[in-house]
């Protein structure tokens, strides 16, 4: 038996060239002979032909793509992207449409400039993204669609489209305002006649979200993992998500339903976190050539409070020196055309201070104190105004040697036809392109969605625990008296009462 086992082990030894073994091959040959029951199967010619045929079939199974299973990732992606090349309603183009601004900009022309500068997605992926945006255009009524950028993830990436609906509100923010509370209404189960002191506690006011087409929610954003896969609309950005997103640092996974575990707690999924990062990057990094946009003269609001702009019809462009380096001081020919996000998490500040309740008198009305101090006026949060120059941006990490932007030409070999690229040092991956004297420009983000920091990220520590009460006689409970002490106390009180009664009788006699 030991010799048999040793011989079988020798036959099971795999070949270094094919990875198969003689034992399995002989078993396959014998199985084929028994299944087919060929005449004269044991002749030398038939046996050799059968052995060679089995070797050939096994080689084809392991080396050719014909036998690979269909449900591969590449095959599934190719099947999905095949739908992008089918004709659609947006493919029809008339000469009259040339005078109207297209819904989707010319990405292929911009891609050439980005490619010259060593940036962008490449021509093939850019063209697939363009087809995917055209597919998105058929789903809703959009007046503007722009490729915002690509945020990298651990398992999958996000392609992001910035969209503007045709006319007015398309939908309201998710959970923007909440239910209104009537302060005059009595609480359930409590009547005004109850002699119970009213609680002075007032819940902190929740900062409301900005509605669609204003502030951080001026545009709507759709995302997908690959060009051709379904587009998913992200929720509106809320102040609470933006405030917390500024304090945490999480890598994207590519799954919008992934929970965010962090401190401070982020009450939402990766969809809300991604939307908050998009809002921050847009506010800090989306720029345009100075003078391309201007304020409407009929707008009576102050310049600091304006939130809308129009395209300047008299804009004739800027020189390349102005766009790349104005007199050696930096790229002064650029400005922000997205509103700054305040520390509150909104672009327009709202007062959330709560006035303390005044005590009520016997009639149930608020008492007015004569010496009442005037309420301190809450100072509103302020920030850079719309269309402010990027030269006002603070340096990265508060270091004067680290400017917020770096400028260069798209090509050093063909400077006559080159454009200007501005790259953000605060948000690595954010770039702005301008060409044709600044008459055409585009912004794009390609990165991990994190702000630059010269120091390793350290999450904030939780707040310190409340201090315990100090022990002392003023807060210590007194011990219960003993029965003997109670009897002595009662006897003492009885003697004092008798003395008082005797004094009263003497007074009456007099």
Secondary structure, DSSP 4 states (H G I P E B T S, - for coil): -HHHHHHHHHHTPPPTTTS--HHHHHHHHHHHHHHH--TTTTSHHHHHHHHHHHHHHHHHHHH-GGGS-S--HHHHHHHHHHGGGS--GGG---GGGGGSPPSB--HHHHHHHHHHTT-SS-HHHHHHHHHHHHHHHTTS-EEEEEEEEEE--SS--EEEEEEEESSS-SS--TTSS-----TTSPPTT--TTS--PPP---PPPPPPPPPTTSGGGSSEEEEESSTTSPPEEPPPP-HHHHHHHTT------S-TT-B---SS---SBHHHHHHHHHHHHHHHH-EEETTSEE--TT--S-GGG----EE-TT-----HHHHH-STTS--TTEEE-SPPPPTTSSSS------PPPPPB-TTSPBP--TTPPPPPPPPPP--PPTT-BGGGSPPGGG-TTS-SEEEEES-SS-GGG--EEEEESSSTTEEEEEETTTTEEEEEEEE-S----SS---PPPPPPPPPPPPP-TTTSPPPPPPHHHHHHHHHHHHHHHHHHHHHHHHHHH-
